[in-house]
Amino acid sequence: MFSLFKYSDQIIAFLRDGILPVNDDALAKKVIIQSDNYMYVDGLLFHFKKNRKKDSDQLSETKQLVVPRAIRDWILHTYHNLNHHIGSDKLYDTTTD
């Protein structure tokens, strides 16, 4: 499995199996706190980012697929090539929808 970010493996283990890190209470606490921002579904890890709108008390939530750093460039390159070499602005707009 790719390491997604510093505590990703521990967050996945906690969300999927309810297993916390052993012999490291501080890390276990971080995993519990951070896991509120993630969901593990069908082998995929999603991050939920809360966005506060300017001049408003409303919060919107963005669901983001967590992609391993090791394959991010490959995904963007492949998507770019499969979509007739669209420019960087269009690439960003279509991948963030």
PENOR-V686946 format. One record per pair of residues at least 6 apart in sequence whose C-alpha atoms are under 8 Angstrom apart, sorted by sequence separation. I is the first residue (numbers start at 0). J is the second residue. If there is no record, write none. Layout:
# PENOR-V686946
i->I j->J
i->I j->J
This chain:
# PENOR-V686946
i->2 j->8
i->12 j->18
i->13 j->19
i->20 j->26
i->21 j->27
i->38 j->44
i->39 j->45
i->51 j->57
i->52 j->58
i->79 j->85
i->12 j->19
i->20 j->27
i->37 j->44
i->38 j->45
i->51 j->58
i->52 j->59
i->19 j->27
i->37 j->45
i->38 j->46
i->50 j->58
i->51 j->59
i->9 j->18
i->37 j->46
i->38 j->47
i->49 j->58
i->50 j->59
i->9 j->19
i->36 j->46
i->37 j->47
i->49 j->59
i->50 j->60
i->9 j->20
i->19 j->30
i->36 j->47
i->49 j->60
i->50 j->61
i->79 j->90
i->36 j->48
i->48 j->60
i->49 j->61
i->47 j->60
i->48 j->61
i->47 j->61
i->48 j->62
i->47 j->62
i->48 j->63
i->46 j->62
i->47 j->63
i->13 j->30
i->45 j->62
i->46 j->63
i->13 j->31
i->45 j->63
i->46 j->64
i->45 j->64
i->46 j->65
i->10 j->30
i->14 j->34
i->44 j->64
i->45 j->65
i->9 j->30
i->10 j->31
i->13 j->34
i->43 j->64
i->44 j->65
i->43 j->65
i->10 j->33
i->6 j->30
i->10 j->34
i->14 j->38
i->15 j->39
i->14 j->39
i->11 j->39
i->11 j->44
i->3 j->65
i->3 j->66
i->4 j->67
i->3 j->67
i->2 j->67
i->3 j->68
i->1 j->67
i->1 j->69
